[in-house]
């Protein structure tokens, strides 16, 4: 079946530290991959996405590369800010086969000054 | 317009009340979703409407009743809820045009309706 495995949190980093949140997936075919972010008290926002192997999604200094050989989509940022404190969800969808969307468990990130 | 709008943002209700959550999108999306989310957990799928027809009901109790009046609107009617139903209720939409190459399956979320059941 389809699933997403995400690094457990919570993660606490100092401002300007390097961030990696690991995400691996299991899926047949060619899923699309996403990172969503949820700031405190808000809904989910798309952070970045990639729709085929070797695509790199990027936004707001965050990056993730769709690696089919390792079935991974790790999120990275070179220098985190306090404003990046949020919960991050890795997700996949199978857009050509119906309404199938799968979330990871979420990773809570706190960035301290 | 790339927004999904949900109302109300906050709702407090007693266990005997009847209330409704509303969701609207004007992106021409043909699939709309209700999710329930507890704090710092992933959203849990409740219902999916595809082309205004209910296509997925994830064994949700009948005290939650979805309705899709047209392709832009989605409602969730609430009746006789329990305190454990307190959560953030998220509406989402996607293109839902299956087998269309341009459809990446991305979900567009609203800000959510935070429900408290007393």
Interface residues (C-beta under 8 A of the other chain):
Chain A: X31 X32 X34 X36 X42 X43 X44 X45 X46 X49 X51 X87 X89 X91 X93 X94 X95 X96 X97 X98 X99 X100 X101 X103 X104 X105 X106 X108
Chain B: X6 X31 X33 X40 X41 X42 X43 X45 X48 X50 X55 X56 X88 X90 X92 X94 X95 X96 X98 X99 X103 X104 X105 X106 X107 X108 X109 X110 X111 X112
